[in-house]
Amino acid sequence: MPQLHPYKAAILLYPGVDILDFASPLEILSHVNNTTPTPQITLKTIARTTITAGTTTLTITPDLLLDDALPTLQDYDILIVPGAGPPVTDALLAQDPIAPEIDLVRRFAALPPKDGARVPRTLFSVCTGALLLGKAGVLKGVTVTTHYTALEELRGDFDLF
């Protein structure tokens, strides 16, 4: 069996984040480690502070605080940006200056490939997380979709083409 590159993945969390949007990628990627003798993916959560997810009282303490993650952002191969309902995403999109979560997305997208060109970085969103990527300005020229109720907002609010 060939030696696989160990990947470092981060999941960006924020108050009101949709539980399914971050738990599903977490579950899928964690199973990769069950298929090889050595872990292939290290998963970390990043948030400004301890958060309440979804519309429930699920309290999540992140692995890394956002301010502590910024200096080590270049160490990550994958950044996952989950979505949330309109009140949550609208509040993040409306912050001025730009929300720290959106700034983190922008900074990750601007990083050069890890280890030179050998290992490309992967930035992906789940559901309305695409709106955060749009606000970060990283969707120009790429094919993108989101939850059907947010398609017009994504299409109209961000310079994608």
N, C-alpha and C positions, 0 to 999 in steps of 0.2 A: 504494500500500500504506500503511495507517495506521501511525503511529508506535506501536510497542509499548513498554510499560514495561519497562525493564531490571530483572530480578530478581536478588537476591542470595540464594543458597541455601547452607546449611551442612549437612554430614553429620556427625552426632555419632558418634565412634568410641570404643571402649573395648577393653581386652584381651579377646581371645576372640570379638570381634564376628564374625558370620557374613559371610564374604567376599561371597557372592551377595547378601545383604541390603543391603550398601552399594554394591557394584559395579554392580548393575543400575540403581538410580536414577541413579547417577553417569553411566552409559553413556547412558541414555535422555535425561536432561536435557542432556548435552553435545551431543547431536545437534540440539537446538533451535538451537544457534549455527551449524549448517551450513545452515540454511534462510533466514537473513537476512544482509544485508550487514554489519550490526554485531552484536556479541554481545548476546544477550538475557538470558542467565543467566550469572552469575559463581558458580562453585562453589568452596567451601572445605571442608576437613575440620577438625574440632575434636576434640581429645583431651587428656587430662591430660598425656600424655607420648608418646614413641614407643611404639607398641604392636605386639604380635604378634596377627595376625588369624586367626580360625578355629582349627582344630586343627593347622595347619601352622606353618611358621616364616616366613610372610610378614610382614616387618617394614615398618611404615608410619610415616613421620614426618609428623605432621599439619601442615597449613598454619598453624594457629593453636593455641597451647596454650589449654586451657580457661580458665585464669586471665586470659589476654590477650583472650579472646573475650568474656568477660562485659561489659566496659565498652562494647563495640561491638555487643552483641546486638540493640539496637534498629535497627541498619542492615540486618538480614536480613529477607527476606520469607518465606522457607521454611526450616523445620528438619526434617530427615529423621532418624528414629531407627530404626536397623536392629536386628534381633534377634540372638539367639545361642542356643546350647544351654542346657538347664536348669542345669548347674553355673555357668555364667557369669551368667545372669540372676538365679538364686537368690542368688548372692553380691552382686550389685548391690542387689537388693531388700532384703537383710538388713542392709545397712550402717547403722550408727547412730553418729553422726548420718547423715542422708540422704546418699546418694552424690552427689558433685558433678555427675555426669552427669544425675541425676534433678533436682537443683536447677536446672540449666541449662534443662531442659525446662519446669519450673514457671515459671521467670522468663520464658522466651520466650512461653509461653501467656498470661501476665499482661500482656504488652505491648499497648498500644492499637494499632489499625490504623496501618500506616505511612502517612505523608502524610495524616493525618486518616482519613476513612472511604473515601477513594478507592481505596486498595490494601489489601485484607484480607491478613492473614498466614495462612500455611498451615503447619500442624504435621501431619506424618504419620509413621506408623510402618510398618515392614515386619516381617511375621511376629511373633515374640515381642517385638519392640520395643513392642508394645501394652502389655505388662506394665510397662514403664518409664513409659509414659504414665499407666497406672492408678495406679502408686505415686506419681506426681507429682500425682495428684488432678485431672487435666484431662479425664477421660472421662465425667463425670456428664452424663446426658441425651443422649449421642450414641450412634449405632449403631457398634459396633466388633466386630472379629473378630481372630483370631490363628491361629496354627498349631493344628491340631485337638488336639494333645497338651497344649496350654496353655489350652484353652477353660475347663475347670473352674476352674483357678487364677485366670484372669481374671474369671470369673463370681463366684467365691466370695470372693476376697481384697480386692476393691476395691468401694467404694460407687458403683456405676454408675447406679443407678436412683433 
